[in-house]
Amino acid sequence: MPEFENSSSDRISDVNFFNECPVPELFNENQWSFIRRRYNITPREAEVANLIFKGFSYDKISSELKMESATVKVHLRNVYRKVQVKNKVVLLLTFLDYINRTCTGS
């Protein structure tokens, strides 16, 4: 069996893969516009939701948007209330379903 060079000394921490790869956009600006109008979401709430979908933590979002972590939670809670969901997964699925129905005309 061939042996790979440095295979025993390689560590996951040596590769900063997640910080080097760009995070894809789930929705484009036009789609966010549809979502915002449909659910009466403010631009700031949409920014918070977008970063949540990208996997950012509350602390990272607060740093990115220059707001308190508690404010991030308030914005997200407002989005949940407006969309009538209880968690991030259902929120994302609801938005994806809405965009899919809007784009396909179903």
Phi and psi restraints in degrees (range 20) as a CNS / XPLOR table:
assign (resid 1 and name C) (resid 2 and name N)
       (resid 2 and name CA) (resid 2 and name C) 1.0 -70.5 20.0 2
assign (resid 2 and name N) (resid 2 and name CA)
       (resid 2 and name C) (resid 3 and name N) 1.0 145.2 20.0 2
assign (resid 2 and name C) (resid 3 and name N)
       (resid 3 and name CA) (resid 3 and name C) 1.0 -104.7 20.0 2
assign (resid 3 and name N) (resid 3 and name CA)
       (resid 3 and name C) (resid 4 and name N) 1.0 136.0 20.0 2
assign (resid 3 and name C) (resid 4 and name N)
       (resid 4 and name CA) (resid 4 and name C) 1.0 -92.1 20.0 2
assign (resid 4 and name N) (resid 4 and name CA)
       (resid 4 and name C) (resid 5 and name N) 1.0 139.4 20.0 2
assign (resid 4 and name C) (resid 5 and name N)
       (resid 5 and name CA) (resid 5 and name C) 1.0 -62.6 20.0 2
assign (resid 5 and name N) (resid 5 and name CA)
       (resid 5 and name C) (resid 6 and name N) 1.0 133.7 20.0 2
assign (resid 5 and name C) (resid 6 and name N)
       (resid 6 and name CA) (resid 6 and name C) 1.0 62.6 20.0 2
assign (resid 6 and name N) (resid 6 and name CA)
       (resid 6 and name C) (resid 7 and name N) 1.0 14.2 20.0 2
assign (resid 6 and name C) (resid 7 and name N)
       (resid 7 and name CA) (resid 7 and name C) 1.0 -62.0 20.0 2
assign (resid 7 and name N) (resid 7 and name CA)
       (resid 7 and name C) (resid 8 and name N) 1.0 -33.3 20.0 2
assign (resid 7 and name C) (resid 8 and name N)
       (resid 8 and name CA) (resid 8 and name C) 1.0 -78.3 20.0 2
assign (resid 8 and name N) (resid 8 and name CA)
       (resid 8 and name C) (resid 9 and name N) 1.0 -21.8 20.0 2
assign (resid 8 and name C) (resid 9 and name N)
       (resid 9 and name CA) (resid 9 and name C) 1.0 -100.4 20.0 2
assign (resid 9 and name N) (resid 9 and name CA)
       (resid 9 and name C) (resid 10 and name N) 1.0 -6.5 20.0 2
assign (resid 9 and name C) (resid 10 and name N)
       (resid 10 and name CA) (resid 10 and name C) 1.0 -65.7 20.0 2
assign (resid 10 and name N) (resid 10 and name CA)
       (resid 10 and name C) (resid 11 and name N) 1.0 137.3 20.0 2
assign (resid 10 and name C) (resid 11 and name N)
       (resid 11 and name CA) (resid 11 and name C) 1.0 -129.7 20.0 2
assign (resid 11 and name N) (resid 11 and name CA)
       (resid 11 and name C) (resid 12 and name N) 1.0 146.3 20.0 2
assign (resid 11 and name C) (resid 12 and name N)
       (resid 12 and name CA) (resid 12 and name C) 1.0 -57.8 20.0 2
assign (resid 12 and name N) (resid 12 and name CA)
       (resid 12 and name C) (resid 13 and name N) 1.0 -38.7 20.0 2
assign (resid 12 and name C) (resid 13 and name N)
       (resid 13 and name CA) (resid 13 and name C) 1.0 -64.6 20.0 2
assign (resid 13 and name N) (resid 13 and name CA)
       (resid 13 and name C) (resid 14 and name N) 1.0 -19.1 20.0 2
assign (resid 13 and name C) (resid 14 and name N)
       (resid 14 and name CA) (resid 14 and name C) 1.0 -71.8 20.0 2
assign (resid 14 and name N) (resid 14 and name CA)
       (resid 14 and name C) (resid 15 and name N) 1.0 -23.2 20.0 2
assign (resid 14 and name C) (resid 15 and name N)
       (resid 15 and name CA) (resid 15 and name C) 1.0 -106.2 20.0 2
assign (resid 15 and name N) (resid 15 and name CA)
       (resid 15 and name C) (resid 16 and name N) 1.0 117.7 20.0 2
assign (resid 15 and name C) (resid 16 and name N)
       (resid 16 and name CA) (resid 16 and name C) 1.0 -96.8 20.0 2
assign (resid 16 and name N) (resid 16 and name CA)
       (resid 16 and name C) (resid 17 and name N) 1.0 54.7 20.0 2
assign (resid 16 and name C) (resid 17 and name N)
       (resid 17 and name CA) (resid 17 and name C) 1.0 -56.5 20.0 2
assign (resid 17 and name N) (resid 17 and name CA)
       (resid 17 and name C) (resid 18 and name N) 1.0 -48.6 20.0 2
assign (resid 17 and name C) (resid 18 and name N)
       (resid 18 and name CA) (resid 18 and name C) 1.0 -69.4 20.0 2
assign (resid 18 and name N) (resid 18 and name CA)
       (resid 18 and name C) (resid 19 and name N) 1.0 -28.8 20.0 2
assign (resid 18 and name C) (resid 19 and name N)
       (resid 19 and name CA) (resid 19 and name C) 1.0 -82.6 20.0 2
assign (resid 19 and name N) (resid 19 and name CA)
       (resid 19 and name C) (resid 20 and name N) 1.0 -17.2 20.0 2
assign (resid 19 and name C) (resid 20 and name N)
       (resid 20 and name CA) (resid 20 and name C) 1.0 -94.4 20.0 2
assign (resid 20 and name N) (resid 20 and name CA)
       (resid 20 and name C) (resid 21 and name N) 1.0 -23.4 20.0 2
assign (resid 20 and name C) (resid 21 and name N)
       (resid 21 and name CA) (resid 21 and name C) 1.0 -87.7 20.0 2
assign (resid 21 and name N) (resid 21 and name CA)
       (resid 21 and name C) (resid 22 and name N) 1.0 134.8 20.0 2
assign (resid 21 and name C) (resid 22 and name N)
       (resid 22 and name CA) (resid 22 and name C) 1.0 -68.6 20.0 2
assign (resid 22 and name N) (resid 22 and name CA)
       (resid 22 and name C) (resid 23 and name N) 1.0 145.9 20.0 2
assign (resid 22 and name C) (resid 23 and name N)
       (resid 23 and name CA) (resid 23 and name C) 1.0 -90.0 20.0 2
assign (resid 23 and name N) (resid 23 and name CA)
       (resid 23 and name C) (resid 24 and name N) 1.0 125.0 20.0 2
assign (resid 23 and name C) (resid 24 and name N)
       (resid 24 and name CA) (resid 24 and name C) 1.0 -69.4 20.0 2
assign (resid 24 and name N) (resid 24 and name CA)
       (resid 24 and name C) (resid 25 and name N) 1.0 149.8 20.0 2
assign (resid 24 and name C) (resid 25 and name N)
       (resid 25 and name CA) (resid 25 and name C) 1.0 -79.9 20.0 2
assign (resid 25 and name N) (resid 25 and name CA)
       (resid 25 and name C) (resid 26 and name N) 1.0 130.1 20.0 2
assign (resid 25 and name C) (resid 26 and name N)
       (resid 26 and name CA) (resid 26 and name C) 1.0 -79.2 20.0 2
assign (resid 26 and name N) (resid 26 and name CA)
       (resid 26 and name C) (resid 27 and name N) 1.0 -37.2 20.0 2
assign (resid 26 and name C) (resid 27 and name N)
       (resid 27 and name CA) (resid 27 and name C) 1.0 -129.6 20.0 2
assign (resid 27 and name N) (resid 27 and name CA)
       (resid 27 and name C) (resid 28 and name N) 1.0 140.7 20.0 2
assign (resid 27 and name C) (resid 28 and name N)
       (resid 28 and name CA) (resid 28 and name C) 1.0 -83.8 20.0 2
assign (resid 28 and name N) (resid 28 and name CA)
       (resid 28 and name C) (resid 29 and name N) 1.0 177.0 20.0 2
assign (resid 28 and name C) (resid 29 and name N)
       (resid 29 and name CA) (resid 29 and name C) 1.0 -59.7 20.0 2
assign (resid 29 and name N) (resid 29 and name CA)
       (resid 29 and name C) (resid 30 and name N) 1.0 -40.7 20.0 2
assign (resid 29 and name C) (resid 30 and name N)
       (resid 30 and name CA) (resid 30 and name C) 1.0 -63.0 20.0 2
assign (resid 30 and name N) (resid 30 and name CA)
       (resid 30 and name C) (resid 31 and name N) 1.0 -42.8 20.0 2
assign (resid 30 and name C) (resid 31 and name N)
       (resid 31 and name CA) (resid 31 and name C) 1.0 -65.5 20.0 2
assign (resid 31 and name N) (resid 31 and name CA)
       (resid 31 and name C) (resid 32 and name N) 1.0 -41.2 20.0 2
assign (resid 31 and name C) (resid 32 and name N)
       (resid 32 and name CA) (resid 32 and name C) 1.0 -61.9 20.0 2
assign (resid 32 and name N) (resid 32 and name CA)
       (resid 32 and name C) (resid 33 and name N) 1.0 -36.8 20.0 2
assign (resid 32 and name C) (resid 33 and name N)
       (resid 33 and name CA) (resid 33 and name C) 1.0 -61.3 20.0 2
assign (resid 33 and name N) (resid 33 and name CA)
       (resid 33 and name C) (resid 34 and name N) 1.0 -45.2 20.0 2
assign (resid 33 and name C) (resid 34 and name N)
       (resid 34 and name CA) (resid 34 and name C) 1.0 -59.9 20.0 2
assign (resid 34 and name N) (resid 34 and name CA)
       (resid 34 and name C) (resid 35 and name N) 1.0 -46.7 20.0 2
assign (resid 34 and name C) (resid 35 and name N)
       (resid 35 and name CA) (resid 35 and name C) 1.0 -61.8 20.0 2
assign (resid 35 and name N) (resid 35 and name CA)
       (resid 35 and name C) (resid 36 and name N) 1.0 -46.3 20.0 2
assign (resid 35 and name C) (resid 36 and name N)
       (resid 36 and name CA) (resid 36 and name C) 1.0 -60.1 20.0 2
assign (resid 36 and name N) (resid 36 and name CA)
       (resid 36 and name C) (resid 37 and name N) 1.0 -43.9 20.0 2
assign (resid 36 and name C) (resid 37 and name N)
       (resid 37 and name CA) (resid 37 and name C) 1.0 -68.0 20.0 2
assign (resid 37 and name N) (resid 37 and name CA)
       (resid 37 and name C) (resid 38 and name N) 1.0 -43.3 20.0 2
assign (resid 37 and name C) (resid 38 and name N)
       (resid 38 and name CA) (resid 38 and name C) 1.0 -61.5 20.0 2
assign (resid 38 and name N) (resid 38 and name CA)
       (resid 38 and name C) (resid 39 and name N) 1.0 -42.3 20.0 2
assign (resid 38 and name C) (resid 39 and name N)
       (resid 39 and name CA) (resid 39 and name C) 1.0 -106.8 20.0 2
assign (resid 39 and name N) (resid 39 and name CA)
       (resid 39 and name C) (resid 40 and name N) 1.0 6.1 20.0 2
assign (resid 39 and name C) (resid 40 and name N)
       (resid 40 and name CA) (resid 40 and name C) 1.0 56.3 20.0 2
assign (resid 40 and name N) (resid 40 and name CA)
       (resid 40 and name C) (resid 41 and name N) 1.0 47.0 20.0 2
assign (resid 40 and name C) (resid 41 and name N)
       (resid 41 and name CA) (resid 41 and name C) 1.0 -94.5 20.0 2
assign (resid 41 and name N) (resid 41 and name CA)
       (resid 41 and name C) (resid 42 and name N) 1.0 135.5 20.0 2
assign (resid 41 and name C) (resid 42 and name N)
       (resid 42 and name CA) (resid 42 and name C) 1.0 -72.7 20.0 2
assign (resid 42 and name N) (resid 42 and name CA)
       (resid 42 and name C) (resid 43 and name N) 1.0 161.0 20.0 2
assign (resid 42 and name C) (resid 43 and name N)
       (resid 43 and name CA) (resid 43 and name C) 1.0 -57.1 20.0 2
assign (resid 43 and name N) (resid 43 and name CA)
       (resid 43 and name C) (resid 44 and name N) 1.0 -39.1 20.0 2
assign (resid 43 and name C) (resid 44 and name N)
       (resid 44 and name CA) (resid 44 and name C) 1.0 -68.3 20.0 2
assign (resid 44 and name N) (resid 44 and name CA)
       (resid 44 and name C) (resid 45 and name N) 1.0 -40.6 20.0 2
assign (resid 44 and name C) (resid 45 and name N)
       (resid 45 and name CA) (resid 45 and name C) 1.0 -62.1 20.0 2
assign (resid 45 and name N) (resid 45 and name CA)
       (resid 45 and name C) (resid 46 and name N) 1.0 -39.4 20.0 2
assign (resid 45 and name C) (resid 46 and name N)
       (resid 46 and name CA) (resid 46 and name C) 1.0 -65.3 20.0 2
assign (resid 46 and name N) (resid 46 and name CA)
       (resid 46 and name C) (resid 47 and name N) 1.0 -38.4 20.0 2
assign (resid 46 and name C) (resid 47 and name N)
       (resid 47 and name CA) (resid 47 and name C) 1.0 -61.1 20.0 2
assign (resid 47 and name N) (resid 47 and name CA)
       (resid 47 and name C) (resid 48 and name N) 1.0 -45.5 20.0 2
assign (resid 47 and name C) (resid 48 and name N)
       (resid 48 and name CA) (resid 48 and name C) 1.0 -63.0 20.0 2
assign (resid 48 and name N) (resid 48 and name CA)
       (resid 48 and name C) (resid 49 and name N) 1.0 -47.0 20.0 2
assign (resid 48 and name C) (resid 49 and name N)
       (resid 49 and name CA) (resid 49 and name C) 1.0 -60.4 20.0 2
assign (resid 49 and name N) (resid 49 and name CA)
       (resid 49 and name C) (resid 50 and name N) 1.0 -42.6 20.0 2
assign (resid 49 and name C) (resid 50 and name N)
       (resid 50 and name CA) (resid 50 and name C) 1.0 -59.6 20.0 2
assign (resid 50 and name N) (resid 50 and name CA)
       (resid 50 and name C) (resid 51 and name N) 1.0 -44.9 20.0 2
assign (resid 50 and name C) (resid 51 and name N)
       (resid 51 and name CA) (resid 51 and name C) 1.0 -69.6 20.0 2
assign (resid 51 and name N) (resid 51 and name CA)
       (resid 51 and name C) (resid 52 and name N) 1.0 -33.9 20.0 2
assign (resid 51 and name C) (resid 52 and name N)
       (resid 52 and name CA) (resid 52 and name C) 1.0 -60.7 20.0 2
assign (resid 52 and name N) (resid 52 and name CA)
       (resid 52 and name C) (resid 53 and name N) 1.0 -44.6 20.0 2
assign (resid 52 and name C) (resid 53 and name N)
       (resid 53 and name CA) (resid 53 and name C) 1.0 -64.8 20.0 2
assign (resid 53 and name N) (resid 53 and name CA)
       (resid 53 and name C) (resid 54 and name N) 1.0 -25.5 20.0 2
assign (resid 53 and name C) (resid 54 and name N)
       (resid 54 and name CA) (resid 54 and name C) 1.0 -81.9 20.0 2
assign (resid 54 and name N) (resid 54 and name CA)
       (resid 54 and name C) (resid 55 and name N) 1.0 -3.9 20.0 2
assign (resid 54 and name C) (resid 55 and name N)
       (resid 55 and name CA) (resid 55 and name C) 1.0 92.9 20.0 2
assign (resid 55 and name N) (resid 55 and name CA)
       (resid 55 and name C) (resid 56 and name N) 1.0 11.4 20.0 2
assign (resid 55 and name C) (resid 56 and name N)
       (resid 56 and name CA) (resid 56 and name C) 1.0 -71.8 20.0 2
assign (resid 56 and name N) (resid 56 and name CA)
       (resid 56 and name C) (resid 57 and name N) 1.0 145.1 20.0 2
assign (resid 56 and name C) (resid 57 and name N)
       (resid 57 and name CA) (resid 57 and name C) 1.0 -79.7 20.0 2
assign (resid 57 and name N) (resid 57 and name CA)
       (resid 57 and name C) (resid 58 and name N) 1.0 166.1 20.0 2
assign (resid 57 and name C) (resid 58 and name N)
       (resid 58 and name CA) (resid 58 and name C) 1.0 -58.7 20.0 2
assign (resid 58 and name N) (resid 58 and name CA)
       (resid 58 and name C) (resid 59 and name N) 1.0 -41.2 20.0 2
assign (resid 58 and name C) (resid 59 and name N)
       (resid 59 and name CA) (resid 59 and name C) 1.0 -64.4 20.0 2
assign (resid 59 and name N) (resid 59 and name CA)
       (resid 59 and name C) (resid 60 and name N) 1.0 -41.7 20.0 2
assign (resid 59 and name C) (resid 60 and name N)
       (resid 60 and name CA) (resid 60 and name C) 1.0 -66.2 20.0 2
assign (resid 60 and name N) (resid 60 and name CA)
       (resid 60 and name C) (resid 61 and name N) 1.0 -40.2 20.0 2
assign (resid 60 and name C) (resid 61 and name N)
       (resid 61 and name CA) (resid 61 and name C) 1.0 -64.6 20.0 2
assign (resid 61 and name N) (resid 61 and name CA)
       (resid 61 and name C) (resid 62 and name N) 1.0 -43.9 20.0 2
assign (resid 61 and name C) (resid 62 and name N)
       (resid 62 and name CA) (resid 62 and name C) 1.0 -61.6 20.0 2
assign (resid 62 and name N) (resid 62 and name CA)
       (resid 62 and name C) (resid 63 and name N) 1.0 -38.2 20.0 2
assign (resid 62 and name C) (resid 63 and name N)
       (resid 63 and name CA) (resid 63 and name C) 1.0 -67.7 20.0 2
assign (resid 63 and name N) (resid 63 and name CA)
       (resid 63 and name C) (resid 64 and name N) 1.0 -45.6 20.0 2
assign (resid 63 and name C) (resid 64 and name N)
       (resid 64 and name CA) (resid 64 and name C) 1.0 -63.0 20.0 2
assign (resid 64 and name N) (resid 64 and name CA)
       (resid 64 and name C) (resid 65 and name N) 1.0 -41.8 20.0 2
assign (resid 64 and name C) (resid 65 and name N)
       (resid 65 and name CA) (resid 65 and name C) 1.0 -99.4 20.0 2
assign (resid 65 and name N) (resid 65 and name CA)
       (resid 65 and name C) (resid 66 and name N) 1.0 3.0 20.0 2
assign (resid 65 and name C) (resid 66 and name N)
       (resid 66 and name CA) (resid 66 and name C) 1.0 54.0 20.0 2
assign (resid 66 and name N) (resid 66 and name CA)
       (resid 66 and name C) (resid 67 and name N) 1.0 58.3 20.0 2
assign (resid 66 and name C) (resid 67 and name N)
       (resid 67 and name CA) (resid 67 and name C) 1.0 -143.0 20.0 2
assign (resid 67 and name N) (resid 67 and name CA)
       (resid 67 and name C) (resid 68 and name N) 1.0 165.4 20.0 2
assign (resid 67 and name C) (resid 68 and name N)
       (resid 68 and name CA) (resid 68 and name C) 1.0 -70.1 20.0 2
assign (resid 68 and name N) (resid 68 and name CA)
       (resid 68 and name C) (resid 69 and name N) 1.0 150.7 20.0 2
assign (resid 68 and name C) (resid 69 and name N)
       (resid 69 and name CA) (resid 69 and name C) 1.0 -59.2 20.0 2
assign (resid 69 and name N) (resid 69 and name CA)
       (resid 69 and name C) (resid 70 and name N) 1.0 -37.0 20.0 2
assign (resid 69 and name C) (resid 70 and name N)
       (resid 70 and name CA) (resid 70 and name C) 1.0 -63.6 20.0 2
assign (resid 70 and name N) (resid 70 and name CA)
       (resid 70 and name C) (resid 71 and name N) 1.0 -34.2 20.0 2
assign (resid 70 and name C) (resid 71 and name N)
       (resid 71 and name CA) (resid 71 and name C) 1.0 -68.0 20.0 2
assign (resid 71 and name N) (resid 71 and name CA)
       (resid 71 and name C) (resid 72 and name N) 1.0 -37.2 20.0 2
assign (resid 71 and name C) (resid 72 and name N)
       (resid 72 and name CA) (resid 72 and name C) 1.0 -59.0 20.0 2
assign (resid 72 and name N) (resid 72 and name CA)
       (resid 72 and name C) (resid 73 and name N) 1.0 -46.6 20.0 2
assign (resid 72 and name C) (resid 73 and name N)
       (resid 73 and name CA) (resid 73 and name C) 1.0 -62.3 20.0 2
assign (resid 73 and name N) (resid 73 and name CA)
       (resid 73 and name C) (resid 74 and name N) 1.0 -38.2 20.0 2
assign (resid 73 and name C) (resid 74 and name N)
       (resid 74 and name CA) (resid 74 and name C) 1.0 -65.0 20.0 2
assign (resid 74 and name N) (resid 74 and name CA)
       (resid 74 and name C) (resid 75 and name N) 1.0 -45.6 20.0 2
assign (resid 74 and name C) (resid 75 and name N)
       (resid 75 and name CA) (resid 75 and name C) 1.0 -59.6 20.0 2
assign (resid 75 and name N) (resid 75 and name CA)
       (resid 75 and name C) (resid 76 and name N) 1.0 -45.0 20.0 2
assign (resid 75 and name C) (resid 76 and name N)
       (resid 76 and name CA) (resid 76 and name C) 1.0 -66.4 20.0 2
assign (resid 76 and name N) (resid 76 and name CA)
       (resid 76 and name C) (resid 77 and name N) 1.0 -40.4 20.0 2
assign (resid 76 and name C) (resid 77 and name N)
       (resid 77 and name CA) (resid 77 and name C) 1.0 -61.4 20.0 2
assign (resid 77 and name N) (resid 77 and name CA)
       (resid 77 and name C) (resid 78 and name N) 1.0 -39.0 20.0 2
assign (resid 77 and name C) (resid 78 and name N)
       (resid 78 and name CA) (resid 78 and name C) 1.0 -63.1 20.0 2
assign (resid 78 and name N) (resid 78 and name CA)
       (resid 78 and name C) (resid 79 and name N) 1.0 -40.1 20.0 2
assign (resid 78 and name C) (resid 79 and name N)
       (resid 79 and name CA) (resid 79 and name C) 1.0 -64.3 20.0 2
assign (resid 79 and name N) (resid 79 and name CA)
       (resid 79 and name C) (resid 80 and name N) 1.0 -46.0 20.0 2
assign (resid 79 and name C) (resid 80 and name N)
       (resid 80 and name CA) (resid 80 and name C) 1.0 -55.3 20.0 2
assign (resid 80 and name N) (resid 80 and name CA)
       (resid 80 and name C) (resid 81 and name N) 1.0 -44.7 20.0 2
assign (resid 80 and name C) (resid 81 and name N)
       (resid 81 and name CA) (resid 81 and name C) 1.0 -64.1 20.0 2
assign (resid 81 and name N) (resid 81 and name CA)
       (resid 81 and name C) (resid 82 and name N) 1.0 -44.6 20.0 2
assign (resid 81 and name C) (resid 82 and name N)
       (resid 82 and name CA) (resid 82 and name C) 1.0 -65.8 20.0 2
assign (resid 82 and name N) (resid 82 and name CA)
       (resid 82 and name C) (resid 83 and name N) 1.0 -36.7 20.0 2
assign (resid 82 and name C) (resid 83 and name N)
       (resid 83 and name CA) (resid 83 and name C) 1.0 -89.5 20.0 2
assign (resid 83 and name N) (resid 83 and name CA)
       (resid 83 and name C) (resid 84 and name N) 1.0 -12.3 20.0 2
assign (resid 83 and name C) (resid 84 and name N)
       (resid 84 and name CA) (resid 84 and name C) 1.0 63.2 20.0 2
assign (resid 84 and name N) (resid 84 and name CA)
       (resid 84 and name C) (resid 85 and name N) 1.0 51.8 20.0 2
assign (resid 84 and name C) (resid 85 and name N)
       (resid 85 and name CA) (resid 85 and name C) 1.0 -128.5 20.0 2
assign (resid 85 and name N) (resid 85 and name CA)
       (resid 85 and name C) (resid 86 and name N) 1.0 170.0 20.0 2
assign (resid 85 and name C) (resid 86 and name N)
       (resid 86 and name CA) (resid 86 and name C) 1.0 -119.4 20.0 2
assign (resid 86 and name N) (resid 86 and name CA)
       (resid 86 and name C) (resid 87 and name N) 1.0 -6.2 20.0 2
assign (resid 86 and name C) (resid 87 and name N)
       (resid 87 and name CA) (resid 87 and name C) 1.0 -154.7 20.0 2
assign (resid 87 and name N) (resid 87 and name CA)
       (resid 87 and name C) (resid 88 and name N) 1.0 171.5 20.0 2
assign (resid 87 and name C) (resid 88 and name N)
       (resid 88 and name CA) (resid 88 and name C) 1.0 -63.9 20.0 2
assign (resid 88 and name N) (resid 88 and name CA)
       (resid 88 and name C) (resid 89 and name N) 1.0 -39.6 20.0 2
assign (resid 88 and name C) (resid 89 and name N)
       (resid 89 and name CA) (resid 89 and name C) 1.0 -64.6 20.0 2
assign (resid 89 and name N) (resid 89 and name CA)
       (resid 89 and name C) (resid 90 and name N) 1.0 -47.2 20.0 2
assign (resid 89 and name C) (resid 90 and name N)
       (resid 90 and name CA) (resid 90 and name C) 1.0 -67.0 20.0 2
assign (resid 90 and name N) (resid 90 and name CA)
       (resid 90 and name C) (resid 91 and name N) 1.0 -34.6 20.0 2
assign (resid 90 and name C) (resid 91 and name N)
       (resid 91 and name CA) (resid 91 and name C) 1.0 -60.7 20.0 2
assign (resid 91 and name N) (resid 91 and name CA)
       (resid 91 and name C) (resid 92 and name N) 1.0 -49.3 20.0 2
assign (resid 91 and name C) (resid 92 and name N)
       (resid 92 and name CA) (resid 92 and name C) 1.0 -61.3 20.0 2
assign (resid 92 and name N) (resid 92 and name CA)
       (resid 92 and name C) (resid 93 and name N) 1.0 -46.2 20.0 2
assign (resid 92 and name C) (resid 93 and name N)
       (resid 93 and name CA) (resid 93 and name C) 1.0 -62.3 20.0 2
assign (resid 93 and name N) (resid 93 and name CA)
       (resid 93 and name C) (resid 94 and name N) 1.0 -37.4 20.0 2
assign (resid 93 and name C) (resid 94 and name N)
       (resid 94 and name CA) (resid 94 and name C) 1.0 -64.8 20.0 2
assign (resid 94 and name N) (resid 94 and name CA)
       (resid 94 and name C) (resid 95 and name N) 1.0 -44.9 20.0 2
assign (resid 94 and name C) (resid 95 and name N)
       (resid 95 and name CA) (resid 95 and name C) 1.0 -64.5 20.0 2
assign (resid 95 and name N) (resid 95 and name CA)
       (resid 95 and name C) (resid 96 and name N) 1.0 -44.0 20.0 2
assign (resid 95 and name C) (resid 96 and name N)
       (resid 96 and name CA) (resid 96 and name C) 1.0 -61.4 20.0 2
assign (resid 96 and name N) (resid 96 and name CA)
       (resid 96 and name C) (resid 97 and name N) 1.0 -42.6 20.0 2
assign (resid 96 and name C) (resid 97 and name N)
       (resid 97 and name CA) (resid 97 and name C) 1.0 -62.7 20.0 2
assign (resid 97 and name N) (resid 97 and name CA)
       (resid 97 and name C) (resid 98 and name N) 1.0 -44.6 20.0 2
assign (resid 97 and name C) (resid 98 and name N)
       (resid 98 and name CA) (resid 98 and name C) 1.0 -61.6 20.0 2
assign (resid 98 and name N) (resid 98 and name CA)
       (resid 98 and name C) (resid 99 and name N) 1.0 -46.1 20.0 2
assign (resid 98 and name C) (resid 99 and name N)
       (resid 99 and name CA) (resid 99 and name C) 1.0 -64.3 20.0 2
assign (resid 99 and name N) (resid 99 and name CA)
       (resid 99 and name C) (resid 100 and name N) 1.0 -42.1 20.0 2
assign (resid 99 and name C) (resid 100 and name N)
       (resid 100 and name CA) (resid 100 and name C) 1.0 -61.2 20.0 2
assign (resid 100 and name N) (resid 100 and name CA)
       (resid 100 and name C) (resid 101 and name N) 1.0 -45.9 20.0 2
assign (resid 100 and name C) (resid 101 and name N)
       (resid 101 and name CA) (resid 101 and name C) 1.0 -66.6 20.0 2
assign (resid 101 and name N) (resid 101 and name CA)
       (resid 101 and name C) (resid 102 and name N) 1.0 -36.7 20.0 2
assign (resid 101 and name C) (resid 102 and name N)
       (resid 102 and name CA) (resid 102 and name C) 1.0 -67.7 20.0 2
assign (resid 102 and name N) (resid 102 and name CA)
       (resid 102 and name C) (resid 103 and name N) 1.0 -42.8 20.0 2
assign (resid 102 and name C) (resid 103 and name N)
       (resid 103 and name CA) (resid 103 and name C) 1.0 -75.3 20.0 2
assign (resid 103 and name N) (resid 103 and name CA)
       (resid 103 and name C) (resid 104 and name N) 1.0 -31.0 20.0 2
assign (resid 103 and name C) (resid 104 and name N)
       (resid 104 and name CA) (resid 104 and name C) 1.0 -93.3 20.0 2
assign (resid 104 and name N) (resid 104 and name CA)
       (resid 104 and name C) (resid 105 and name N) 1.0 -11.5 20.0 2
assign (resid 104 and name C) (resid 105 and name N)
       (resid 105 and name CA) (resid 105 and name C) 1.0 76.3 20.0 2
assign (resid 105 and name N) (resid 105 and name CA)
       (resid 105 and name C) (resid 106 and name N) 1.0 16.2 20.0 2
